[in-house]
Amino acid sequence: MSDENGTPSTPAGSTGPRPEPLRFFGTTWVNHDDGYTLRRVGVAAGSLAAAAGSCLVLRFAYEGLQIADTGRFVTFLVIVMFAVCSALAFRQTLDGFTKRPDPDRQASLRGLLAIGFVGSLLAYFFRSLIEAPGEKLHREEYEAARVQHEKRAHRRTGNPSKNRTANPPKKRRRK
């Protein structure tokens, strides 16, 4: 396994690093084959539909607060909480597509990201309009791993003891 990105360094039957699969896309993001475009359209439509459904659920929650007659202040706090958490989740999710997130920070933001799930779904939607979510990060890591593998493979080709320039043949004496 590669230390940096967790991709297996050699696939079965071939040499070199293997691309890391993405959720919903597998490894189709490498060559944009096997229905990559159709998958992107499906992911975009699905995440937008999930965001719309989530907003409907939040609307029911808002109506529940109105029916419970909790007061304007509590209603205002709930609306602000969902708006702020969704904005933070949107930004955090978009950043996660371009660089590896810090695991400790992710763990501390888990509750906030759960509350702001609409923002995460919208970030997934917008990113899938451009590329597979996380493709840029994975492509950079994959290309770096391939370059590093090429350097290593180029340095170590063949048996060094058979290299005539490094080890010239010894002249034999005749008896």
Secondary structure, 3 states (H helix, E strand, C coil): CCCCCCCCCCCCCCCCCCCCCECCCECCCCCCCCCHHHHHHHHHHHHHHHHHHHHHHHHHHHHHHHHHCCCHHHHHHHHHHHHHHHHHHHHHHHHHCCCCCCHHHHHHCHHHHHHCHHHHHHHHHHHHHHCCCCHHHHHHHHHHHHHHHHHHHHHCCCCHHHCCCCCCCCCCCCC
